[in-house]
Amino acid sequence: MTSDDFRTLSYTDKTEAVLTGTYLAARSDEHYFIKLYNVENFYLEIFFDSRSQLIIHFRAFEHTLFVLPYLEDLKIAV
């Protein structure tokens, strides 16, 4: 499956596809709690409403540029 394939899925199929992925990281802003997953050949962000905890939006992408916000809190031991 590609990110384009994912975008065409129904809401239910999208939530099921997440179960096949690997959780990578999380972040938050004033409106959302966002989880990052790797699903097959792409990355997937799931946006949860901070108040209701309901899924508001899915964002599927291949480019690693969108992973950068998650690296701010990453600590690497040397």
N, C-alpha and C positions, 0 to 999 in steps of 0.2 A: 504494500500500500504506500502511496505517496501522500504528501500533504494536500495535493489537489484532490486526490481520491477521498481523503478524510473530510475535506470541506463539503463534499456532496452528500455525506451521510446524514441520516436523521439524528436528532438529539439523542435518542436511545442508543443508536449504533455508535455514536461518538463516545458516550459514557462507557459502553462495552469495550471499545477499542483501547481506552485508557488502561483497562485491566490487563492488557497484553504488554503494556509498556513498562519502563523502568523509571521509578521516581528518582529525580536528580537533585532538586533544590526547591526552596520556597522563598518568597519575598512578599512584602506588603507595601501598600501606599495608603493614603487617607480613605480610599473608597473600596479597595479590593485586597483580598488575600490571594496570591497567585502561586500556583504550583507548576513546576516544570518537569516534564516527562520526556523520555526518549521512547518513541514508538516506531518500530521498524526503522525506516530510513529518514526520519524527520523528528523534529522537536515539537512538543505540544505544551502550550500554556493553558491552564484552566483558571479562569477568573471567578472567584467566589465573592459574593457581596459580603462586606465586612459585618453588616448587621444581621442579615437573614441566614448567612452561610450557604445560600443557594448558588448553584452555578449560573453565572450570568453570560459568560462568553468563553469560547474556545478559540485559540489562535495556533494554527499549525504552520511551521516554517522549516526550511532547511538551512538557512544562512545562520552562521554562528554569531553574527552581530547582535542578534536579539538575546543571546545568552549572557552578554556582558553585564547587565544589571545584577545577575546572580553572583558574579565574581567579586563584587565589592566586599561581601562578608566572608569570602573564602580565606581560610588561614592555612598556609602550607608550612609544615614543619620541615626544617632543613637539617 
